[in-house]
């Protein structure tokens, strides 16, 4: 099976010297367009620990039954743990309060549109006492705010770069999704640049298309980055232009929000040596320089766990 797992046996209620809570671990699912990771997370005052994790490939274009089966298979691969509320991080559009998918014509998870994913998961997740859904970019930023690059900042913005542009705005650890200081719904993917959607300039598909126009070659983002490092002028220009645009588009919102930190995660940050300087070049003086995630692999898991743990256990209903 094309999956990976790491597992420990420390799922009981023991404290450690690093400020870890003596409570039971929190189970989470982190769902992306190409994979799902299930994990047990022991939350800590100073440092949280991922006690066990299991990753499965996920086909975002599959049918609803197949997608749900993959999520449950990943969850059931974890070691046994006490009953708990599950934290579930996944991309939008999604009704996080009701647990209902709203993926219509977005290019992934379209088969789930209108599905009460919360009900399906609560019925199938092991030892599940409830579910707490949140946006995957918010989960990432919660983890980085608690223990990573955003720690110590009251007003922090997070951006995730992968298939598209995810975003979150945290004020004292609380997500801000409306009001004049943030984009609509707190979503950078809804922003525009020069009259066109931002993701027409900054996304996996946009970078591939831009490089194809510049060079006549079809390469994925990782390969474009490798070409840029080897001296390919077209590749360097594509990356520089795209991430400078991202900086210019984010700049007024960073200023309105009063952000003192901009934390960047997602698969593209594997090319931070190229992306970081280009993004910084698009940000005017006086705004925070972009910071790469301190824990890119675990921040989303920790953020989803902390969100689930913060909600009182009272019912199996979806959590606001």
C-alpha positions as CSV (number, residue, x, y, z in Angstrom):
1,X,0.0,0.0,0.0
2,X,1.3,3.4,-1.0
3,X,1.1,4.9,2.5
4,X,3.4,5.8,5.3
5,X,3.1,5.7,9.0
6,X,5.0,6.5,12.2
7,X,3.7,5.3,15.5
8,X,4.6,5.5,19.1
9,X,3.1,3.8,22.1
10,X,2.9,6.8,24.3
11,X,-0.9,7.4,24.1
12,X,-1.6,7.4,27.8
13,X,-1.7,10.3,30.3
14,X,1.9,10.9,31.2
15,X,3.6,14.3,31.4
16,X,7.1,15.1,30.2
17,X,9.7,17.7,31.0
18,X,8.9,19.9,28.0
19,X,5.5,21.2,29.2
20,X,3.4,18.5,27.6
21,X,-0.1,18.2,29.1
22,X,-0.8,15.0,31.0
23,X,-4.1,14.6,29.2
24,X,-4.9,12.0,26.5
25,X,-3.9,12.6,22.9
26,X,-6.1,14.4,20.4
27,X,-6.9,12.6,17.1
28,X,-6.8,14.7,13.9
29,X,-7.2,14.4,10.2
30,X,-5.3,16.8,7.8
31,X,-6.9,16.6,4.4
32,X,-5.3,17.9,1.2
33,X,-6.0,17.5,-2.5
34,X,-3.5,14.6,-2.9
35,X,-3.1,13.1,0.6
36,X,-4.6,12.7,4.0
37,X,-2.7,12.4,7.3
38,X,-4.2,11.0,10.4
39,X,-2.4,11.7,13.7
40,X,-2.5,11.5,17.5
41,X,-1.2,14.7,19.0
42,X,-0.2,15.3,22.6
43,X,-0.7,19.0,23.3
44,X,1.8,20.9,25.4
45,X,2.3,24.3,27.0
46,X,5.8,24.6,25.5
47,X,5.9,21.8,22.9
48,X,3.4,19.5,21.4
49,X,4.2,16.0,20.2
50,X,2.8,14.0,17.3
51,X,2.7,10.6,18.9
52,X,1.6,8.7,15.8
53,X,0.7,9.5,12.2
54,X,-0.4,7.7,9.1
55,X,-0.4,9.2,5.6
56,X,-2.5,7.9,2.7
57,X,-2.6,9.1,-0.9
58,X,-6.0,10.7,-1.7
59,X,-7.5,11.3,-5.1
60,X,-9.4,14.5,-4.9
61,X,-11.2,13.7,-8.2
62,X,-12.6,10.3,-7.0
63,X,-16.2,9.6,-6.0
64,X,-17.5,10.5,-2.6
65,X,-17.5,7.0,-1.3
66,X,-13.9,6.4,-2.3
67,X,-12.8,9.7,-0.7
68,X,-14.6,9.0,2.5
69,X,-13.2,5.4,2.6
70,X,-9.7,6.8,2.3
71,X,-10.2,9.2,5.2
72,X,-11.5,6.5,7.4
73,X,-8.8,4.0,6.4
74,X,-6.1,6.5,7.4
75,X,-7.8,7.2,10.7
76,X,-8.2,3.5,11.6
77,X,-4.5,2.9,11.0
78,X,-3.6,4.9,14.1
79,X,-2.9,3.1,17.4
80,X,-5.9,2.8,19.8
81,X,-6.6,5.9,21.8
82,X,-9.2,7.1,24.3
83,X,-12.5,8.5,23.0
84,X,-12.1,12.1,21.9
85,X,-13.3,14.8,19.6
86,X,-11.5,14.7,16.2
87,X,-10.0,17.9,14.8
88,X,-10.4,17.9,11.0
89,X,-8.5,20.4,8.8
90,X,-9.4,20.6,5.1
91,X,-9.5,23.2,2.4
92,X,-12.6,25.3,1.5
93,X,-15.1,26.0,0.2
94,X,-16.6,24.1,3.2
95,X,-19.3,24.9,5.7
96,X,-17.1,24.3,8.8
97,X,-19.8,25.0,11.3
98,X,-22.2,22.3,9.8
99,X,-19.6,19.9,8.4
100,X,-21.0,20.1,4.9
101,X,-18.8,20.2,1.7
102,X,-19.4,23.0,-0.7
103,X,-17.0,22.0,-3.5
104,X,-18.6,23.0,-6.7
105,X,-16.5,23.4,-9.9
106,X,-13.3,23.9,-7.8
107,X,-11.3,21.2,-9.4
108,X,-11.1,18.8,-6.5
109,X,-13.5,17.1,-4.1
110,X,-16.4,18.1,-6.5
111,X,-18.0,14.7,-5.8
112,X,-18.4,15.7,-2.1
113,X,-20.4,18.8,-2.9
114,X,-23.4,18.9,-0.6
115,X,-22.2,15.9,1.4
116,X,-22.6,16.0,5.2
117,X,-19.1,14.9,5.8
118,X,-19.4,15.5,9.5
119,X,-22.1,12.9,9.9
120,X,-20.2,10.4,7.8
121,X,-17.0,10.8,9.8
122,X,-18.7,10.8,13.2
123,X,-20.3,7.5,12.2
124,X,-17.0,6.0,11.1
125,X,-14.1,7.5,12.9
126,X,-12.7,5.3,15.7
127,X,-13.6,6.4,19.3
128,X,-15.2,9.6,18.0
129,X,-17.2,11.8,20.4
130,X,-17.5,14.6,18.0
131,X,-15.8,16.6,15.2
132,X,-14.3,20.1,14.9
133,X,-13.7,21.2,11.4
134,X,-11.4,24.1,10.4
135,X,-9.7,25.4,7.3
136,X,-6.4,23.8,6.6
137,X,-4.5,27.1,6.4
138,X,-6.0,28.2,9.7
139,X,-4.9,24.9,11.3
140,X,-1.4,25.5,9.9
141,X,-1.2,29.0,11.3
142,X,-2.6,27.9,14.7
143,X,0.3,25.5,15.0
144,X,2.9,28.0,13.9
145,X,1.4,30.7,16.2
146,X,1.4,28.3,19.2
147,X,4.9,26.9,18.7
148,X,6.5,28.0,15.5
149,X,7.4,31.1,13.4
150,X,4.4,33.0,14.6
151,X,4.9,32.5,18.3
152,X,4.8,35.7,20.4
153,X,2.8,37.7,17.7
154,X,-0.7,38.9,18.6
155,X,-1.5,39.7,14.9
156,X,-0.1,37.1,12.5
157,X,-1.0,36.2,8.9
158,X,-0.4,32.8,7.4
159,X,-0.2,31.8,3.7
160,X,-0.1,28.3,2.3
161,X,1.3,27.8,-1.2
162,X,0.4,24.6,-3.0
163,X,-2.4,23.9,-5.5
164,X,-3.6,27.4,-4.7
165,X,-3.2,30.1,-2.1
166,X,-4.6,29.4,1.4
167,X,-4.7,32.0,4.1
168,X,-5.5,32.7,7.7
169,X,-5.5,35.8,9.9
170,X,-5.1,35.3,13.7
171,X,-5.7,37.8,16.4
172,X,-4.5,36.5,19.8
173,X,-5.0,33.0,18.4
174,X,-8.5,33.6,17.2
175,X,-9.3,33.4,13.4
176,X,-10.6,36.6,11.9
177,X,-12.8,36.0,8.8
178,X,-14.8,39.1,8.4
179,X,-14.5,42.9,8.8
180,X,-12.6,45.6,7.0
181,X,-9.1,44.4,8.1
182,X,-9.3,41.0,6.2
183,X,-10.2,39.9,2.7
184,X,-13.7,38.4,2.3
185,X,-14.0,35.3,4.5
186,X,-10.3,35.9,5.3
187,X,-9.5,34.2,2.0
188,X,-6.6,35.4,-0.1
189,X,-7.7,33.2,-3.0
190,X,-10.7,35.5,-3.4
191,X,-8.4,38.5,-4.1
192,X,-7.6,39.9,-7.5
193,X,-4.6,41.3,-9.2
194,X,-4.9,43.6,-12.2
195,X,-8.6,42.6,-12.5
196,X,-8.0,38.9,-12.5
197,X,-8.2,36.3,-9.7
198,X,-4.9,36.1,-7.7
199,X,-4.7,32.4,-8.4
200,X,-4.5,33.1,-12.1
201,X,-1.0,34.4,-11.3
202,X,0.0,32.5,-8.1
203,X,-0.9,28.8,-8.1
204,X,0.5,25.5,-9.3
205,X,-1.5,25.7,-12.6
206,X,-0.6,29.4,-13.1
207,X,3.2,28.8,-12.7
208,X,3.1,25.8,-15.0
209,X,1.2,27.8,-17.6
210,X,3.5,30.8,-17.3
211,X,6.6,28.7,-17.8
212,X,5.0,26.9,-20.7
213,X,4.4,30.3,-22.4
214,X,8.0,31.4,-21.6
215,X,9.8,28.3,-22.6
216,X,7.5,26.0,-24.5
217,X,8.2,23.3,-21.9
218,X,5.8,21.6,-19.5
219,X,7.3,21.3,-16.1
220,X,5.9,21.1,-12.6
221,X,6.7,23.7,-10.0
222,X,9.5,21.7,-8.3
223,X,11.1,21.3,-11.8
224,X,10.7,25.0,-12.6
225,X,12.5,25.8,-9.3
226,X,15.3,23.4,-10.2
227,X,15.7,25.1,-13.6
228,X,15.8,28.5,-12.0
229,X,18.7,27.3,-9.7
230,X,20.6,26.1,-12.7
231,X,20.4,29.5,-14.4
232,X,17.3,29.2,-16.5
233,X,16.3,32.9,-17.0
234,X,12.7,32.1,-17.9
235,X,12.2,30.0,-14.8
236,X,13.6,32.6,-12.6
237,X,11.4,35.3,-14.1
238,X,8.3,33.2,-13.7
239,X,8.9,32.6,-10.0
240,X,10.0,36.2,-9.4
241,X,7.0,37.7,-11.1
242,X,4.5,35.4,-9.5
243,X,5.6,35.8,-5.9
244,X,6.2,39.6,-6.2
245,X,2.5,39.7,-7.3
246,X,1.6,37.8,-4.2
247,X,3.5,40.3,-2.0
248,X,1.9,43.3,-3.7
249,X,-1.6,41.7,-3.4
250,X,-1.1,40.9,0.3
251,X,0.5,44.2,1.3
252,X,-2.7,46.3,1.9
253,X,-4.2,43.5,4.0
254,X,-1.1,43.0,6.1
255,X,-1.2,46.8,6.7
256,X,-4.9,46.9,7.5
257,X,-4.7,43.9,9.9
258,X,-1.6,45.3,11.6
259,X,0.3,42.1,11.1
260,X,3.6,41.8,12.8
261,X,4.4,38.4,11.2
262,X,3.7,36.7,7.9
263,X,4.3,32.9,8.0
264,X,4.4,30.9,4.8
265,X,3.8,27.2,4.5
266,X,2.7,24.6,1.9
267,X,4.5,22.4,-0.5
268,X,6.0,25.2,-2.5
269,X,8.1,26.4,0.5
270,X,10.5,23.5,-0.4
271,X,11.8,26.2,-2.8
272,X,12.0,28.9,-0.2
273,X,15.4,30.0,-1.4
274,X,13.6,31.3,-4.5
275,X,10.2,32.1,-3.2
276,X,11.2,33.9,-0.1
277,X,13.2,36.7,-1.8
278,X,10.6,37.1,-4.5
279,X,7.8,37.5,-2.0
280,X,9.8,39.9,0.1
281,X,10.5,42.0,-3.0
282,X,6.8,42.5,-3.5
283,X,6.2,43.8,0.1
284,X,6.7,47.5,0.7
285,X,9.1,48.7,3.4
286,X,7.5,48.7,6.9
287,X,5.7,45.4,6.5
288,X,6.9,42.1,8.1
289,X,9.3,40.0,6.1
290,X,7.9,36.6,5.2
291,X,9.0,33.8,7.4
292,X,9.1,30.1,6.4
293,X,7.2,27.7,8.7
294,X,9.2,26.3,11.6
295,X,7.3,23.0,11.6
296,X,5.9,22.6,8.1
297,X,5.1,18.9,8.5
298,X,3.4,19.2,11.9
299,X,2.0,22.7,12.3
300,X,-1.4,21.7,10.7
301,X,-1.7,18.6,12.9
302,X,-1.0,20.6,16.1
303,X,-3.3,23.4,15.0
304,X,-6.2,21.0,14.3
305,X,-5.6,19.3,17.7
306,X,-5.5,22.6,19.6
307,X,-8.7,23.7,18.0
308,X,-10.5,20.5,18.8
309,X,-9.3,20.5,22.3
310,X,-10.5,24.1,22.9
311,X,-14.1,23.2,22.3
312,X,-16.1,21.7,25.2
313,X,-17.2,18.1,24.8
314,X,-20.9,18.4,24.9
315,X,-22.5,16.6,21.9
316,X,-21.8,14.9,18.5
317,X,-23.0,18.0,16.7
318,X,-20.7,20.0,14.4
319,X,-18.8,22.6,16.3
320,X,-18.9,26.4,15.6
